[in-house]
Amino acid sequence: MASCDVEGCNSPSEKVSRLSPEGYLIATGNKAYSFREAYKRFNYCELHHEELMKSVWTRVSDEGDKSDDHVAPTAI
């Protein structure tokens, strides 16, 4: 079984996500014909997956500046 991709965490992975630990979609760099092929996959333990979802939700629901170059996970 894979372990959590969050640095310093050795817990077993329970969730797989296309979101990086920083909360962004990371392209594979390969020619892709689907969303599944276009973005890297990351493994998370339950705790870190919950923290990731909370941080992403806070970022996308915040009224602040959204002018960065990152694709929002909700844009796809």
C-alpha positions in Angstrom: 0.0 0.0 0.0 1.2 3.5 -0.8 1.9 6.0 1.9 0.7 9.6 2.2 2.5 12.1 -0.2 2.6 14.9 2.4 6.2 15.5 3.4 7.0 13.8 6.7 3.8 11.7 6.9 4.3 7.9 6.7 0.7 7.0 7.2 -0.9 4.6 4.7 -2.8 6.2 1.9 -6.6 6.1 2.0 -7.4 8.7 -0.7 -6.1 9.4 -4.2 -6.5 12.9 -5.6 -5.4 15.0 -8.6 -4.6 17.8 -6.2 -1.0 18.3 -5.0 -0.3 18.8 -1.3 -0.3 22.6 -2.1 -3.8 22.2 -3.5 -3.1 22.6 -7.2 -3.5 20.5 -10.3 0.0 19.4 -11.6 0.2 18.5 -15.3 2.0 15.2 -16.2 3.6 16.9 -19.2 2.5 14.0 -21.4 0.2 14.3 -24.4 -3.1 13.5 -22.8 -6.5 12.7 -24.2 -8.4 12.8 -20.9 -8.4 14.6 -17.5 -7.1 11.3 -15.9 -4.0 11.3 -18.1 -3.4 15.0 -18.0 -2.7 15.5 -14.2 -0.6 13.7 -11.7 -2.1 11.6 -8.9 -1.3 12.0 -5.2 -1.9 9.7 -2.2 -3.2 11.0 1.1 -4.1 9.7 4.5 -7.5 10.6 5.8 -6.2 13.5 8.0 -4.2 15.2 5.2 -6.9 14.7 2.6 -9.4 16.4 4.9 -6.9 19.3 5.6 -6.3 19.6 1.8 -10.0 19.8 1.0 -10.5 22.5 3.7 -7.6 24.6 2.4 -8.7 24.3 -1.2 -12.3 25.3 -0.3 -11.0 28.3 1.7 -8.9 29.4 -1.3 -11.6 29.1 -4.0 -14.4 30.6 -1.8 -12.2 33.5 -0.6 -13.2 36.9 -2.2 -9.5 37.9 -2.4 -7.2 38.2 -5.4 -7.6 35.3 -7.9 -5.1 36.6 -10.4 -2.4 33.8 -9.9 -1.6 31.5 -12.8 -2.9 28.3 -11.1 -5.9 26.5 -12.5 -8.6 26.2 -9.8 -9.7 22.6 -9.2 -13.3 23.7 -9.8 -12.4 25.0 -13.3 -12.2 21.6 -14.9 
